[in-house]
Amino acid sequence: MRAITLVGIGAGHPDHLTLQAVEAIGQAEVFFIIEKGTAADQLVGLRESILARFARKPGWRLVRIADVRRAAAGDYGAAVADWHAARARLFAEAIARELPDGSHGAVLVWGDPALYDSAIRILGAVAADGLAFRLDVIPGISAPQALAAAHRIPLNRIGEPVHVTTGRRIAQGLPPEVDSTVVMLDDGTGLASINPRGLDIWWGAYLGTPDEVLMAGPLTEIRETILALRAERRAAIGWIMDTYLLRRSQA
């Protein structure tokens, strides 16, 4: 039977790889990678540098899959479901064509495959449609972990919970029962929309890469600076991935 491993590779620094991830990369023969055809394909180059460093199987190779675009209008849930289904079809075709029975493939996943990533669901859909393979998942350092380490802070206060959500949901504010919220996948509108009063922020973009940039302070004082810097970096680099922690200020 074929084997496919989803390998969490961390937030951007090659040294984020765990020993388990390095071993998994070394055992794989075929690596599948989604190409978006945009400036974000700088991320493809980072994956390639990781493979050049850690892939060990003689004749290992990279299979590039051209991504499909997600519908921007209409129902968000339906658009994501259609997008995942289209990606599942692309992966099924690539696996059937490029990974013979008995071979070992891998997909390098930014951060951790279990946190706001679609790879587990997509490959689950591929398997459900009848293409047989063994799936293994290697955890990785997530963007929230990298953010906390970069700012030298814990994500939680003592004995308190942490809420992890998306920029799409944060405009309505923090949950009333939780003081600390980590926000991922924000296109900037969530940060721009939330009521800043009484909140502190720890923000980071391009975590773990040479372009990493960090800011922290009262949200009322630095939000506009963050949004301006975010727009500036996105224009200069062509893409941006950022994560931030919002916390109610203590009296």
TORLUM-129872 format. One line per 8 residues: their letters; for each residue z, x, y of N, C-alpha, C. Coordinates in nm, 4 decimals. Layout:
TORLUM-129872
a> Z:X:Y:Z:X:Y:Z:X:Y ~ ...
//
This chain:
TORLUM-129872
mraitlvg> 0.0000:0.0837:-0.1201:0.0000:0.0000:0.0000:0.0000:0.0871:0.1249 ~ -0.0658:0.0371:0.2277:-0.0604:0.1043:0.3567:0.0819:0.1014:0.4119 ~ 0.1132:0.1977:0.4982:0.2410:0.1982:0.5700:0.2121:0.2204:0.7180 ~ 0.2813:0.1451:0.8015:0.2682:0.1610:0.9463:0.4080:0.1708:1.0062 ~ 0.4280:0.2694:1.0921:0.5566:0.2889:1.1572:0.5404:0.2697:1.3074 ~ 0.6231:0.1829:1.3632:0.6335:0.1709:1.5085:0.7378:0.2709:1.5549 ~ 0.6979:0.3639:1.6390:0.7848:0.4735:1.6787:0.8212:0.4596:1.8260 ~ 0.9484:0.4317:1.8539:0.9948:0.4304:1.9915:0.9965:0.5717:2.0464
igaghpdh> 0.9241:0.5944:2.1584:0.9102:0.7307:2.2101:0.9834:0.7522:2.3414 ~ 1.0659:0.6557:2.3825:1.1432:0.6759:2.5042:1.0690:0.6351:2.6292 ~ 1.1315:0.6613:2.7417:1.0824:0.6101:2.8695:0.9765:0.6981:2.9346 ~ 0.9494:0.8159:2.8817:0.8447:0.8967:2.9420:0.8549:1.0464:2.9185 ~ 0.9748:1.0966:2.8935:0.9921:1.2398:2.8708:0.9727:1.2702:2.7229 ~ 0.8912:1.3713:2.6867:0.8724:1.4028:2.5448:1.0027:1.4326:2.4718 ~ 1.1015:1.4852:2.5426:1.2288:1.5167:2.4773:1.3129:1.3927:2.4497 ~ 1.2673:1.2746:2.4927:1.3355:1.1508:2.4566:1.3206:1.1184:2.3086
ltlqavea> 1.2239:1.1792:2.2414:1.2044:1.1500:2.1002:1.3273:1.1907:2.0191 ~ 1.3687:1.1011:1.9306:1.4773:1.1342:1.8388:1.4217:1.2182:1.7241 ~ 1.5113:1.2801:1.6476:1.4676:1.3548:1.5297:1.3978:1.2626:1.4309 ~ 1.4443:1.1387:1.4205:1.3812:1.0409:1.3326:1.2389:1.0106:1.3783 ~ 1.2185:0.9998:1.5095:1.0847:0.9745:1.5627:0.9920:1.0922:1.5367 ~ 1.0420:1.2126:1.5566:0.9616:1.3326:1.5305:0.9196:1.3376:1.3842 ~ 1.0116:1.3057:1.2941:0.9801:1.3062:1.1509:0.8755:1.2007:1.1181 ~ 0.8873:1.0830:1.1779:0.7912:0.9755:1.1519:0.6517:1.0128:1.2012
igqaevff> 0.6428:1.0737:1.3184:0.5136:1.1184:1.3696:0.4532:1.2235:1.2773 ~ 0.5370:1.3122:1.2269:0.4890:1.4164:1.1381:0.4372:1.3655:1.0058 ~ 0.4795:1.2467:0.9635:0.4371:1.1910:0.8357:0.3111:1.1058:0.8460 ~ 0.2735:1.0666:0.9659:0.1604:0.9756:0.9835:0.0284:1.0512:0.9873 ~ -0.0750:0.9815:0.9418:-0.2099:1.0390:0.9391:-0.3012:0.9782:1.0454 ~ -0.2764:0.8525:1.0779:-0.3611:0.7808:1.1730:-0.2716:0.7171:1.2792 ~ -0.3064:0.7374:1.4050:-0.2281:0.6840:1.5160:-0.3142:0.5851:1.5940 ~ -0.2628:0.4629:1.6080:-0.3344:0.3573:1.6792:-0.2814:0.3496:1.8223
iiekgtaa> -0.3740:0.3377:1.9164:-0.3342:0.3367:2.0562:-0.4192:0.2346:2.1329 ~ -0.3509:0.1561:2.2166:-0.4190:0.0586:2.3017:-0.4606:0.1266:2.4308 ~ -0.5860:0.1119:2.4689:-0.6361:0.1653:2.5953:-0.6668:0.0499:2.6893 ~ -0.6050:0.0523:2.8074:-0.6209:-0.0562:2.9035:-0.7392:-0.0361:2.9968 ~ -0.7948:0.0853:2.9991:-0.9098:0.1092:3.0850:-0.8769:0.1118:3.2322 ~ -0.7551:0.1491:3.2677:-0.7120:0.1540:3.4075:-0.6428:0.2861:3.4322 ~ -0.5890:0.2994:3.5533:-0.5130:0.4208:3.5851:-0.3912:0.4351:3.4955 ~ -0.3452:0.3234:3.4383:-0.2299:0.3303:3.3493:-0.2607:0.4095:3.2229
dqlvglre> -0.3880:0.4443:3.2004:-0.4199:0.5261:3.0842:-0.3689:0.6682:3.0980 ~ -0.3072:0.7006:3.2114:-0.2285:0.8236:3.2173:-0.1221:0.8200:3.1077 ~ -0.0757:0.7008:3.0750:0.0220:0.6856:2.9672:-0.0388:0.7218:2.8321 ~ -0.1693:0.7011:2.8174:-0.2376:0.7442:2.6952:-0.2310:0.8965:2.6860 ~ -0.2517:0.9635:2.7980:-0.2441:1.1089:2.7981:-0.1070:1.1599:2.7592 ~ -0.0019:1.0904:2.8025:0.1328:1.1298:2.7629:0.1525:1.1132:2.6125 ~ 0.0995:1.0045:2.5566:0.1067:0.9867:2.4113:0.0322:1.1000:2.3398 ~ -0.0849:1.1336:2.3910:-0.1645:1.2394:2.3273:-0.0907:1.3731:2.3303
silarfar> -0.0186:1.4004:2.4389:0.0568:1.5258:2.4449:0.1702:1.5264:2.3429 ~ 0.2305:1.4092:2.3192:0.3347:1.3992:2.2168:0.2753:1.4247:2.0793 ~ 0.1582:1.3685:2.0519:0.0948:1.3901:1.9214:0.0535:1.5358:1.9039 ~ 0.0029:1.5971:2.0100:-0.0359:1.7376:2.0001:0.0833:1.8259:1.9659 ~ 0.2003:1.7819:2.0073:0.3216:1.8608:1.9838:0.3842:1.8337:1.8473 ~ 0.3779:1.7080:1.7994:0.4584:1.6721:1.6834:0.3792:1.6244:1.5611 ~ 0.2520:1.5849:1.5751:0.1750:1.5433:1.4580:0.1485:1.6651:1.3700 ~ 0.1703:1.6495:1.2392:0.1616:1.7656:1.1500:0.0623:1.7488:1.0355
kpgwrlvr> 0.0246:1.6268:1.0014:-0.0652:1.6058:0.8882:-0.2017:1.6678:0.9178 ~ -0.2542:1.7483:0.8254:-0.3881:1.8040:0.8477:-0.4909:1.6915:0.8661 ~ -0.5719:1.7050:0.9686:-0.6761:1.6060:0.9925:-0.6281:1.4758:1.0532 ~ -0.5060:1.4734:1.1065:-0.4579:1.3494:1.1695:-0.5540:1.3097:1.2807 ~ -0.5604:1.1800:1.3048:-0.6572:1.1330:1.4035:-0.6027:1.0154:1.4831 ~ -0.6695:0.9935:1.5961:-0.6303:0.8891:1.6896:-0.7357:0.7796:1.6886 ~ -0.6921:0.6560:1.6717:-0.7812:0.5407:1.6764:-0.7531:0.4648:1.8054 ~ -0.8533:0.4554:1.8908:-0.8377:0.3910:2.0205:-0.8849:0.2458:2.0115
iadvrraa> -0.8030:0.1556:2.0631:-0.8340:0.0132:2.0618:-0.8444:-0.0340:2.2059 ~ -0.9605:-0.0870:2.2436:-0.9791:-0.1388:2.3795:-0.8994:-0.2674:2.3958 ~ -0.8149:-0.2715:2.4959:-0.7255:-0.3859:2.5154:-0.8027:-0.5070:2.5665 ~ -0.7428:-0.6228:2.5476:-0.7940:-0.7463:2.6061:-0.7045:-0.7841:2.7237 ~ -0.7615:-0.8508:2.8211:-0.6862:-0.8875:2.9399:-0.6117:-1.0184:2.9180 ~ -0.4912:-1.0251:2.9714:-0.4143:-1.1491:2.9654:-0.4558:-1.2402:3.0797 ~ -0.4691:-1.3669:3.0504:-0.5061:-1.4630:3.1546:-0.3996:-1.4635:3.2636 ~ -0.4434:-1.4560:3.3887:-0.3498:-1.4487:3.5005:-0.3059:-1.5859:3.5476
agdygaav> -0.3876:-1.6878:3.5232:-0.3560:-1.8228:3.5694:-0.3131:-1.9102:3.4523 ~ -0.2590:-2.0267:3.4857:-0.2214:-2.1216:3.3821:-0.0806:-2.0994:3.3313 ~ -0.0512:-2.1619:3.2185:0.0816:-2.1554:3.1593:0.1109:-2.0147:3.1086 ~ 0.2231:-1.9564:3.1543:0.2555:-1.8180:3.1193:0.2752:-1.8019:2.9688 ~ 0.3544:-1.8907:2.9072:0.3811:-1.8796:2.7646:0.2544:-1.8888:2.6818 ~ 0.1660:-1.9820:2.7180:0.0403:-1.9959:2.6448:-0.0487:-1.8735:2.6642 ~ -0.0500:-1.8193:2.7854:-0.1320:-1.7006:2.8124:-0.0850:-1.5820:2.7301 ~ 0.0471:-1.5627:2.7203:0.1009:-1.4523:2.6411:0.0706:-1.4726:2.4928
adwhaara> 0.0843:-1.5962:2.4438:0.0550:-1.6241:2.3032:-0.0911:-1.5942:2.2704 ~ -0.1829:-1.6342:2.3585:-0.3252:-1.6062:2.3370:-0.3526:-1.4560:2.3400 ~ -0.2864:-1.3866:2.4324:-0.3034:-1.2419:2.4466:-0.2547:-1.1703:2.3209 ~ -0.1384:-1.2098:2.2710:-0.0857:-1.1486:2.1490:-0.1767:-1.1770:2.0296 ~ -0.2298:-1.2975:2.0212:-0.3192:-1.3313:1.9108:-0.4456:-1.2460:1.9152 ~ -0.4986:-1.2243:2.0359:-0.6174:-1.1405:2.0495:-0.5866:-0.9962:2.0122 ~ -0.4716:-0.9468:2.0536:-0.4331:-0.8106:2.0160:-0.4125:-0.7991:1.8648 ~ -0.3552:-0.9020:1.8036:-0.3347:-0.9002:1.6592:-0.4686:-0.8890:1.5865
rlfaeaia> -0.5695:-0.9606:1.6339:-0.7015:-0.9512:1.5717:-0.7583:-0.8100:1.5842 ~ -0.7413:-0.7490:1.7009:-0.7913:-0.6128:1.7205:-0.7200:-0.5137:1.6287 ~ -0.5873:-0.5287:1.6172:-0.5124:-0.4389:1.5285:-0.5526:-0.4617:1.3832 ~ -0.5695:-0.5864:1.3422:-0.6079:-0.6152:1.2038:-0.7414:-0.5494:1.1702 ~ -0.8381:-0.5604:1.2613:-0.9690:-0.4991:1.2383:-0.9579:-0.3471:1.2303 ~ -0.8794:-0.2879:1.3214:-0.8666:-0.1423:1.3235:-0.7932:-0.0906:1.2001 ~ -0.6878:-0.1596:1.1591:-0.6123:-0.1159:1.0416:-0.6972:-0.1262:0.9159 ~ -0.7669:-0.2384:0.8998:-0.8511:-0.2569:0.7811:-0.9619:-0.1521:0.7758
relpdgsh> -1.0148:-0.1170:0.8917:-1.1263:-0.0229:0.8977:-1.0826:0.1229:0.8891 ~ -0.9695:0.1567:0.9502:-0.9347:0.2975:0.9708:-0.8197:0.3482:0.8842 ~ -0.7457:0.2585:0.8184:-0.6280:0.3017:0.7430:-0.6451:0.2614:0.5966 ~ -0.6917:0.3526:0.5124:-0.7129:0.3185:0.3709:-0.5803:0.2897:0.3006 ~ -0.5888:0.2182:0.1890:-0.4694:0.1951:0.1075:-0.4050:0.3282:0.0717 ~ -0.2731:0.3330:0.0797:-0.2004:0.4543:0.0484:-0.1817:0.5474:0.1668 ~ -0.2423:0.5132:0.2811:-0.2317:0.5984:0.3997:-0.1159:0.5516:0.4880 ~ -0.0782:0.6402:0.5808:0.0369:0.6143:0.6684:-0.0109:0.6186:0.8123
gavlvwgd> 0.0041:0.5067:0.8821:-0.0322:0.4990:1.0222:0.0903:0.4846:1.1104 ~ 0.0700:0.4988:1.2407:0.1809:0.4855:1.3351:0.1301:0.4348:1.4688 ~ 0.2184:0.3665:1.5401:0.1929:0.3224:1.6769:0.3084:0.3734:1.7621 ~ 0.2773:0.4483:1.8677:0.3805:0.5004:1.9571:0.4101:0.3958:2.0641 ~ 0.5362:0.3554:2.0720:0.5776:0.2461:2.1597:0.6665:0.3014:2.2694 ~ 0.6349:0.2691:2.3948:0.7193:0.3117:2.5063:0.8575:0.2507:2.4944 ~ 0.9575:0.3287:2.5255:1.0944:0.2786:2.5200:1.1362:0.2489:2.3775 ~ 1.1841:0.1271:2.3547:1.2299:0.0852:2.2231:1.1475:-0.0346:2.1770
palydsai> 1.0983:-0.0348:2.0538:1.0131:-0.1452:2.0083:1.0814:-0.2818:2.0090 ~ 1.2145:-0.2842:2.0118:1.2867:-0.4110:2.0040:1.3162:-0.4731:2.1401 ~ 1.2850:-0.4031:2.2499:1.3238:-0.4520:2.3822:1.2016:-0.4697:2.4717 ~ 1.1638:-0.5951:2.4946:1.0502:-0.6296:2.5788:0.9246:-0.5514:2.5429 ~ 0.8937:-0.5515:2.4142:0.7679:-0.4958:2.3659:0.7119:-0.5916:2.2618 ~ 0.5809:-0.5997:2.2536:0.5170:-0.6994:2.1675:0.4718:-0.6457:2.0324 ~ 0.4865:-0.5153:2.0072:0.4254:-0.4560:1.8884:0.4795:-0.5150:1.7581 ~ 0.6097:-0.5396:1.7495:0.6654:-0.5952:1.6261:0.6063:-0.7335:1.6004
rilgavaa> 0.5991:-0.8167:1.7029:0.5423:-0.9511:1.6855:0.3948:-0.9444:1.6467 ~ 0.3202:-0.8553:1.7114:0.1772:-0.8465:1.6853:0.1505:-0.8003:1.5424 ~ 0.2187:-0.6957:1.4976:0.1969:-0.6502:1.3614:0.2522:-0.7496:1.2602 ~ 0.3554:-0.8234:1.2979:0.4029:-0.9308:1.2111:0.2958:-1.0374:1.1928 ~ 0.2233:-1.0685:1.3015:0.1143:-1.1657:1.2919:0.0008:-1.1124:1.2056 ~ -0.0268:-0.9824:1.2161:-0.1302:-0.9213:1.1315:-0.0923:-0.9356:0.9845 ~ 0.0326:-0.9052:0.9508:0.0782:-0.9166:0.8120:0.0760:-1.0617:0.7654 ~ 0.1141:-1.1542:0.8535:0.1160:-1.2960:0.8158:-0.0240:-1.3480:0.7838
dglafrld> -0.1257:-1.2848:0.8424:-0.2637:-1.3266:0.8158:-0.3196:-1.2669:0.6875 ~ -0.2377:-1.1871:0.6170:-0.2776:-1.1441:0.4841:-0.3103:-0.9975:0.4664 ~ -0.3058:-0.9168:0.5728:-0.3318:-0.7740:0.5576:-0.2017:-0.7054:0.5161 ~ -0.1974:-0.6530:0.3961:-0.0724:-0.6019:0.3403:-0.0442:-0.4595:0.3884 ~ 0.0774:-0.4366:0.4386:0.1253:-0.3025:0.4709:0.2770:-0.3076:0.4840 ~ 0.3399:-0.1921:0.4637:0.4844:-0.1812:0.4859:0.5071:-0.1424:0.6304 ~ 0.5963:-0.2144:0.6979:0.6247:-0.1874:0.8379:0.7640:-0.1276:0.8530 ~ 0.7704:-0.0140:0.9206:0.8987:0.0486:0.9551:0.9069:0.0603:1.1069
vipgisap> 1.0276:0.0548:1.1594:1.0497:0.0614:1.3042:1.1518:0.1700:1.3346 ~ 1.1154:0.2607:1.4233:1.2039:0.3681:1.4672:1.2492:0.3384:1.6101 ~ 1.3788:0.3228:1.6347:1.4247:0.2915:1.7700:1.4028:0.4092:1.8652 ~ 1.3952:0.3776:1.9942:1.3763:0.4816:2.0948:1.4669:0.4598:2.2143 ~ 1.4741:0.5593:2.3004:1.5502:0.5474:2.4250:1.4782:0.4487:2.5156 ~ 1.5488:0.3450:2.5579:1.4879:0.2406:2.6402:1.4946:0.2762:2.7886 ~ 1.4152:0.2049:2.8691:1.4181:0.2264:3.0141:1.5568:0.2009:3.0736 ~ 1.6305:0.0964:3.0314:1.7665:0.0800:3.0854:1.8571:0.1980:3.0541
qalaaahr> 1.8451:0.2553:2.9351:1.9251:0.3736:2.9029:1.8860:0.4918:2.9905 ~ 1.7555:0.5125:3.0069:1.7091:0.6235:3.0907:1.7517:0.6046:3.2352 ~ 1.7492:0.4794:3.2822:1.7924:0.4497:3.4192:1.9389:0.4856:3.4384 ~ 2.0241:0.4406:3.3458:2.1675:0.4681:3.3576:2.1953:0.6181:3.3536 ~ 2.1266:0.6894:3.2656:2.1477:0.8340:3.2558:2.1033:0.9039:3.3844 ~ 1.9899:0.8612:3.4397:1.9387:0.9257:3.5604:2.0345:0.9069:3.6785 ~ 2.0969:0.7886:3.6867:2.1911:0.7611:3.7954:2.3346:0.8025:3.7612 ~ 2.3554:0.8445:3.6359:2.4878:0.8873:3.5896:2.5908:0.7741:3.6051
iplnrige> 2.5521:0.6565:3.5537:2.6390:0.5389:3.5597:2.6386:0.4695:3.4243 ~ 2.7424:0.3906:3.3933:2.7344:0.2994:3.2792:2.6644:0.1708:3.3233 ~ 2.5992:0.1032:3.2301:2.5340:-0.0231:3.2641:2.6342:-0.1368:3.2786 ~ 2.7503:-0.1225:3.2184:2.8491:-0.2298:3.2221:2.9776:-0.1827:3.2880 ~ 3.0500:-0.2763:3.3475:3.1875:-0.2502:3.3863:3.2759:-0.2668:3.2620 ~ 3.3974:-0.2169:3.2698:3.4855:-0.2154:3.1531:3.5052:-0.3565:3.0993 ~ 3.4719:-0.3740:2.9718:3.4930:-0.5005:2.9040:3.4032:-0.6142:2.9472 ~ 3.2996:-0.5855:3.0296:3.2132:-0.6914:3.0813:3.0751:-0.6856:3.0159
pvhvttgr> 3.0050:-0.7993:3.0112:2.8712:-0.8021:2.9518:2.7649:-0.7524:3.0490 ~ 2.6471:-0.7243:2.9934:2.5287:-0.6888:3.0728:2.4174:-0.7861:3.0354 ~ 2.3514:-0.8384:3.1353:2.2385:-0.9290:3.1149:2.1102:-0.8499:3.1352 ~ 2.0157:-0.8618:3.0416:1.8856:-0.7955:3.0539:1.7789:-0.9032:3.0636 ~ 1.6968:-0.8957:3.1685:1.5974:-1.0000:3.1903:1.4736:-0.9396:3.2567 ~ 1.3833:-1.0268:3.2992:1.2577:-0.9824:3.3591:1.2516:-1.0189:3.5063 ~ 1.1606:-0.9536:3.5774:1.1407:-0.9847:3.7176:1.0983:-1.1291:3.7399 ~ 1.0261:-1.1848:3.6444:0.9818:-1.3239:3.6554:1.0998:-1.4193:3.6667
riaqglpp> 1.2138:-1.3839:3.6046:1.3295:-1.4739:3.5997:1.4376:-1.4420:3.7031 ~ 1.4269:-1.3275:3.7686:1.5394:-1.2834:3.8505:1.5419:-1.3486:3.9887 ~ 1.4328:-1.4093:4.0324:1.4286:-1.4659:4.1672:1.5349:-1.5733:4.1880 ~ 1.5785:-1.6378:4.0786:1.6820:-1.7406:4.0898:1.8225:-1.6820:4.1017 ~ 1.8343:-1.5518:4.0930:1.9644:-1.4881:4.1082:2.0258:-1.4474:3.9760 ~ 2.1403:-1.3788:3.9846:2.2115:-1.3364:3.8647:2.2791:-1.4564:3.7988 ~ 2.2922:-1.4547:3.6671:2.3689:-1.5612:3.6022:2.5109:-1.5636:3.6582 ~ 2.5677:-1.6804:3.6823:2.6996:-1.6865:3.7469:2.8106:-1.6219:3.6666
evdstvvm> 2.7942:-1.6154:3.5345:2.9007:-1.5609:3.4507:2.8860:-1.4111:3.4239 ~ 2.7810:-1.3473:3.4775:2.7542:-1.2057:3.4511:2.7369:-1.1336:3.5840 ~ 2.8056:-1.0209:3.6008:2.7980:-0.9452:3.7256:2.6945:-0.8333:3.7230 ~ 2.6503:-0.7921:3.6036:2.5573:-0.6791:3.5916:2.4307:-0.7248:3.5205 ~ 2.3161:-0.7066:3.5855:2.1882:-0.7499:3.5301:2.0876:-0.6367:3.5390 ~ 2.0263:-0.6040:3.4263:1.9179:-0.5067:3.4216:1.7864:-0.5834:3.4256 ~ 1.6963:-0.5411:3.5144:1.5691:-0.6102:3.5329:1.4538:-0.5187:3.4916 ~ 1.3681:-0.5726:3.4057:1.2503:-0.5005:3.3588:1.1256:-0.5827:3.3890
lddgtgla> 1.0092:-0.5176:3.3818:0.8801:-0.5868:3.3931:0.8685:-0.6675:3.5230 ~ 0.9132:-0.6088:3.6306:0.9026:-0.6750:3.7615:0.7801:-0.6206:3.8340 ~ 0.6949:-0.7107:3.8824:0.5800:-0.6654:3.9614:0.6145:-0.6491:4.1091 ~ 0.7430:-0.6609:4.1409:0.7902:-0.6481:4.2778:0.8313:-0.7801:4.3385 ~ 0.7790:-0.8904:4.2856:0.8099:-1.0205:4.3455:0.9526:-1.0644:4.3159 ~ 1.0059:-1.0276:4.1996:1.1434:-1.0637:4.1689:1.2409:-0.9962:4.2636 ~ 1.2232:-0.8665:4.2828:1.3097:-0.7917:4.3733:1.2966:-0.8422:4.5164 ~ 1.1744:-0.8782:4.5558:1.1526:-0.9270:4.6926:1.2127:-1.0648:4.7155
sinprgld> 1.2297:-1.1424:4.6068:1.2709:-1.2824:4.6218:1.4209:-1.3055:4.6112 ~ 1.4921:-1.2198:4.5398:1.6330:-1.2463:4.5130:1.7167:-1.2370:4.6408 ~ 1.8187:-1.3202:4.6504:1.9126:-1.3123:4.7624:1.9911:-1.1812:4.7502 ~ 1.9803:-1.0903:4.8483:2.0404:-0.9580:4.8321:2.1893:-0.9503:4.8627 ~ 2.2452:-1.0551:4.9179:2.3834:-1.0467:4.9648:2.4806:-1.0249:4.8488 ~ 2.5698:-0.9288:4.8694:2.6737:-0.9023:4.7710:2.6281:-0.8280:4.6482 ~ 2.5064:-0.7699:4.6524:2.4529:-0.6991:4.5364:2.4306:-0.5515:4.5675 ~ 2.4620:-0.4677:4.4697:2.4229:-0.3267:4.4726:2.3096:-0.3074:4.3734
iwwgaylg> 2.2251:-0.2074:4.3993:2.1117:-0.1816:4.3126:2.1055:-0.0336:4.2758 ~ 2.0668:-0.0084:4.1510:2.0312:0.1246:4.1029:1.8892:0.1120:4.0501 ~ 1.7943:0.1745:4.1178:1.6517:0.1550:4.0904:1.5899:0.2862:4.0467 ~ 1.4937:0.2773:3.9540:1.4204:0.3960:3.9124:1.2800:0.3608:3.8682 ~ 1.1849:0.4465:3.9024:1.0458:0.4289:3.8609:0.9971:0.5567:3.7935 ~ 0.9015:0.5408:3.7017:0.8443:0.6541:3.6269:0.9556:0.7349:3.5592 ~ 1.0520:0.6655:3.5038:1.1692:0.7318:3.4464:1.1285:0.8320:3.3388 ~ 1.1844:0.9503:3.3477:1.1584:1.0535:3.2487:1.0301:1.1308:3.2677
tpdevlma> 0.9508:1.0975:3.3689:0.8253:1.1676:3.3939:0.8399:1.2561:3.5177 ~ 0.7435:1.3448:3.5430:0.7511:1.4274:3.6640:0.7474:1.3463:3.7935 ~ 0.6993:1.2222:3.7871:0.6923:1.1373:3.9063:0.8184:1.0549:3.9277 ~ 0.9224:1.0764:3.8481:1.0431:0.9940:3.8574:1.0972:0.9893:4.0005 ~ 1.1366:0.8684:4.0423:1.1974:0.8499:4.1733:1.3121:0.7511:4.1575 ~ 1.4248:0.7774:4.2264:1.5459:0.6986:4.2126:1.5985:0.6600:4.3503 ~ 1.6605:0.5421:4.3578:1.7326:0.5011:4.4779:1.8497:0.4136:4.4356 ~ 1.9563:0.4155:4.5147:2.0734:0.3332:4.4850:2.1465:0.3021:4.6140
gplteire> 2.2099:0.1830:4.6173:2.2891:0.1438:4.7336:2.2972:-0.0065:4.7463 ~ 2.3551:-0.0555:4.8550:2.3598:-0.2000:4.8781:2.2184:-0.2554:4.8926 ~ 2.1903:-0.3657:4.8237:2.0549:-0.4197:4.8243:2.0121:-0.4643:4.9636 ~ 2.1054:-0.5150:5.0428:2.0698:-0.5573:5.1788:2.0184:-0.4409:5.2631 ~ 2.0634:-0.3203:5.2328:2.0282:-0.2039:5.3147:1.9022:-0.1320:5.2672 ~ 1.8733:-0.1341:5.1367:1.7644:-0.0483:5.0872:1.6513:-0.1240:5.0186 ~ 1.6582:-0.2574:5.0134:1.5513:-0.3286:4.9430:1.4147:-0.3020:5.0051 ~ 1.4029:-0.3126:5.1361:1.2729:-0.2936:5.1992:1.2206:-0.1517:5.1788
tilalrae> 1.3121:-0.0548:5.1765:1.2712:0.0838:5.1509:1.2177:0.0984:5.0097 ~ 1.2859:0.0356:4.9125:1.2397:0.0410:4.7736:1.1031:-0.0251:4.7605 ~ 1.0865:-0.1434:4.8177:0.9593:-0.2140:4.8061:0.8459:-0.1351:4.8704 ~ 0.8736:-0.0711:4.9842:0.7710:0.0100:5.0495:0.7360:0.1321:4.9648 ~ 0.8390:0.1972:4.9108:0.8153:0.3142:4.8266:0.7416:0.2744:4.6989 ~ 0.7781:0.1601:4.6441:0.7117:0.1103:4.5235:0.5620:0.0907:4.5491 ~ 0.5287:0.0263:4.6605:0.3885:0.0033:4.6949:0.3146:0.1345:4.7197 ~ 0.3818:0.2272:4.7857:0.3206:0.3573:4.8155:0.2897:0.4338:4.6881
rraaigwi> 0.3865:0.4393:4.5958:0.3649:0.5129:4.4709:0.2583:0.4460:4.3844 ~ 0.2585:0.3139:4.3813:0.1579:0.2453:4.3013:0.0176:0.2742:4.3544 ~ 0.0032:0.2744:4.4856:-0.1272:0.3033:4.5440:-0.1703:0.4465:4.5157 ~ -0.0758:0.5393:4.5201:-0.1086:0.6806:4.5012:-0.1383:0.7147:4.3556 ~ -0.0610:0.6563:4.2628:-0.0722:0.6928:4.1216:-0.1619:0.5967:4.0448 ~ -0.1694:0.4730:4.0915:-0.2549:0.3745:4.0265:-0.1810:0.2772:3.9375 ~ -0.0547:0.3004:3.9106:0.0277:0.2124:3.8275:0.1734:0.2439:3.8571 ~ 0.2601:0.1538:3.8157:0.4030:0.1803:3.8306:0.4787:0.1050:3.7221
mdtyllrr> 0.5806:0.1690:3.6687:0.6770:0.1038:3.5811:0.8146:0.1357:3.6375 ~ 0.8890:0.0309:3.6727:1.0220:0.0538:3.7268:1.1222:-0.0401:3.6604 ~ 1.2468:-0.0018:3.6687:1.3584:-0.0756:3.6102:1.4750:-0.0634:3.7069 ~ 1.5569:-0.1671:3.7138:1.6730:-0.1550:3.8027:1.7906:-0.2353:3.7522 ~ 1.9084:-0.1917:3.7941:2.0336:-0.2602:3.7656:2.0810:-0.3244:3.8945 ~ 2.1101:-0.4547:3.8881:2.1737:-0.5273:3.9977:2.3172:-0.5586:3.9573 ~ 2.4097:-0.5350:4.0496:2.5521:-0.5600:4.0180:2.6193:-0.6199:4.1406 ~ 2.6957:-0.7248:4.1176:2.7732:-0.7828:4.2267:2.8742:-0.6810:4.2780
sqa> 2.8785:-0.6660:4.4077:2.9699:-0.5692:4.4673:3.1145:-0.6133:4.4464 ~ 3.2008:-0.5169:4.4220:3.3431:-0.5475:4.4104:3.4051:-0.5530:4.5480 ~ 3.4919:-0.6508:4.5708:3.5568:-0.6648:4.7016:3.6478:-0.5471:4.7294
//
